[in-house]
Amino acid sequence: MVDTVSVALLVCGLIVIIGFSANYLFKKTGIPDMLILIFIGIICGPILGVFNPSLIGSFAPFVAAFALTYIMFDGGMNLNIRQVLTNSPKSVLLAILGFIFSVLGVAGFTMLVFNVPVEYG
């Protein structure tokens, strides 16, 4: 029987190697490395069935935490704080308008379709 910790370390090592390879391909082709990693995960998981969900279930939370850490680190490294500060007023306005129109749309829909009075709002 294979030790769970050994398998977890092997999978984490493979993920790191695949990540560096995806970064190399990004530099050569311009295809984002995250997109490459997602497609490799889809191909190895549901399509080819390389990873059996019952076998990796014990250490899947660790792999998920590692993947989330990598994604957040990569996003933080590529973040331009000046662009965030210059675009934040537009983003806040877009979020507020999206919220207002969603609330008004749902309220109008429920009033017209379900005959719910405004007082129940």
N, C-alpha and C positions, 0 to 999 in steps of 0.2 A: 504494500500500500504506500502511496506517495504521501509524503508529509505536506500538510496544507500550507505551512509557512514557506516551504521550498517552492511550491507551485505559485504562491502569491508573489514571491520575490522574482521568480522566472517571468511571470506575466508582467510585473512592473518593469523589469528590465527590457522585455520585448516592447512594451509601450514606449519607453524612453528611446530605444533604438529606432522604432518606427517614427517617433516624433522628430528625431534628428534627420531621418531620411526624408520625411515630409517637408521639413524646413529646407533641406538641400534642393528638393524638387521645386519648392516655391521660388527659391532664388534663381533657378534655371528656367522655369516655365512661367512664373507669375501666378500660378494657381495657388490660392490660399492653403496653408498647411492644415488649418482646421477642417476645410472641406475634404482634403485627402484623408485625414484621420477618421472623419465621420463615414466616408465611403468604405474605408478598410474595415471599420467596425460593423457596418451593415453587411458587407460581403462575408466576413468571418463569422458573424453571428447568425442571423436568420436565414441567409441564403445558403451558405455552405454547411452550416451546422458544426463548425469547428469547436465552438464553445458550447458545451452542454450546460444549460442553466442550473441543473441540479448539482453539477460538479463544482461550478464556480460560485454557487450561492453563499458559501461560507465566507469568502473573502471579497465578494462583490462590493460591499460597502467601502472597503479599503481602496479598491480600484476606482470607485466612483469619487471618493474623496481626493485621490491623487489626480484624477482627470479634472475635477472642479478646480483644484489648486493650480493646475497647469493652465487651464483656460483663463482663470482670473489673473494669473501672473502675466500671461501673454497679452491679455487685454490692457493691463496696467502699463506694460512696457511700451505699447503702441499708442498710448493715450497722450494727446497733445493738450495740455491744460489751458493754453491760450485759446484754442478753438472751443474748448468747453465753456470758458468764461464768455467768449464773444457770442456763442450760439445759445447760451442758457436763457436769455429773455425770450427768444423765439420758441424754444422748447417748452418753457413754462406756459406761454400763450397757447401753443398748440395743445398741451395737455389740458388746460382749463377749458378751451373751446371744445375739445373732444369729449370731456366729461359733461359739459352743459348740453351739447347736442345729443349725447347718448341718453341722458336723463329725460330730456324733452321728447326724444323719439320713443322711448319705452313708455313714458307717461301717455303720450298721444295714442300709441298703439293699444295700450290697455284700456284707455277711455273709449276708443272707437270699437275695438273688437269685443271686449268683455263687458262693456257698459259699466265700468267702474267710475264712480263719481270722483271729482277732484279732491273732495274732503278726506278721502281715504289715504291720500298721498303720503 
